[in-house]
Amino acid sequence: MSAERFVSFDSAEDGAVVAVLSGSLDLTDAAVVRESLRPAGRWPRTLVLDLAAVDFCDCAVLGALIAVRGEAGLSGGRVLIAAASPAVRVLLAATQTAALFGYPPVGPGQAVESSADESSG
């Protein structure tokens, strides 16, 4: 399956790489999503995910995004979600993983960074 079907890239003014994902993403797409988000060279300082056009996203794809976040973190990078469709927002809320990706953003085009020592309370 081709990643071009549901992932496109752009760059932001601050040097971040923006990945726009779209369509219905499930277990059969998880590995392709993970591989397509890995950079060919160095990790960008910030990888911003635009998930506004994702119609469906299951836990396997969320797991792939969490794995990408971990890999980026090992290289000093971060992965943030700047926009999410209703389906993605439900998944993030149900799994309580939104804060891992700095979602929701605090302003237009901005996302907050989660702290490793945050406690839910």
C-alpha positions in Angstrom: 0.0 0.0 0.0 1.3 3.4 -0.9 1.9 6.1 1.7 1.1 8.8 -0.8 -2.5 7.7 -0.6 -2.8 9.2 2.9 0.3 11.1 3.8 1.7 14.3 2.4 4.5 16.6 3.7 5.0 20.3 3.8 7.3 22.6 5.8 6.4 25.4 8.2 8.1 28.7 8.5 9.8 27.7 11.8 11.5 24.7 10.1 9.0 22.1 11.4 7.9 19.3 9.0 4.2 19.1 8.6 2.7 15.7 7.8 -0.9 15.8 6.6 -2.7 12.5 7.0 -6.1 11.7 5.5 -8.6 9.0 4.9 -9.5 6.0 7.0 -6.5 4.5 8.8 -6.6 1.1 10.5 -4.5 -1.9 11.3 -3.6 -2.5 7.7 -2.2 1.0 7.4 -0.3 1.3 10.7 3.1 0.0 9.5 3.0 2.2 6.4 2.0 5.3 8.4 4.9 4.6 10.8 7.5 4.1 8.0 6.3 7.1 6.0 6.6 9.4 9.0 10.2 8.3 9.6 12.7 10.7 8.0 15.2 9.5 5.5 17.9 11.4 7.4 17.9 13.3 10.6 14.7 13.8 12.6 13.3 17.4 12.3 13.2 19.3 15.5 9.4 19.2 15.3 7.1 16.9 13.3 3.6 18.4 13.2 0.7 16.1 12.4 -2.4 17.5 10.7 -5.0 14.8 11.2 -8.0 17.0 10.3 -8.8 14.9 7.2 -8.6 11.5 8.9 -12.1 9.9 8.7 -11.3 7.0 10.9 -8.2 6.0 13.0 -7.9 2.9 15.2 -5.6 2.1 18.0 -3.0 0.4 15.8 -2.4 3.6 14.0 -2.3 5.5 17.3 0.3 3.0 18.4 2.3 3.8 15.3 2.1 7.5 16.0 3.2 6.9 19.6 6.2 4.9 18.3 7.1 7.7 15.9 6.9 10.1 18.8 9.3 7.9 20.8 11.8 7.6 18.0 11.7 11.3 17.4 12.3 11.9 21.2 15.4 9.7 21.2 16.9 12.1 18.6 15.8 15.3 20.4 12.7 15.9 18.3 9.1 16.1 19.1 5.8 15.1 17.5 2.8 17.4 17.9 -0.8 17.2 16.7 -1.9 20.6 15.3 -5.3 19.5 14.0 -7.5 16.5 14.6 -10.8 15.3 13.1 -13.7 14.4 15.4 -12.8 10.7 15.0 -9.2 11.4 16.1 -10.3 13.6 19.0 -12.5 10.7 20.2 -9.7 8.3 20.0 -7.2 10.6 21.8 -9.8 11.3 24.5 -10.7 7.6 25.0 -7.0 6.6 25.3 -6.0 9.7 27.2 -3.1 10.2 24.8 -3.8 13.8 23.6 -1.2 15.3 26.0 1.5 13.1 24.5 1.2 15.1 21.3 0.5 18.5 22.8 -3.1 18.4 21.8 -5.1 20.5 21.8 -3.0 23.4 20.5 -2.9 26.5 22.7 -3.2 28.9 19.7 -3.4 29.0 16.0 -0.8 26.5 14.6 0.8 26.0 18.1 0.8 22.9 20.3 1.8 22.6 23.9 4.6 20.3 24.9 3.7 17.6 27.5 5.9 17.3 30.5 7.2 13.9 31.5 6.3 14.7 35.2 2.7 15.7 34.5 0.2 14.0 36.8 -3.5 13.6 36.1 -5.5 14.2 38.9 
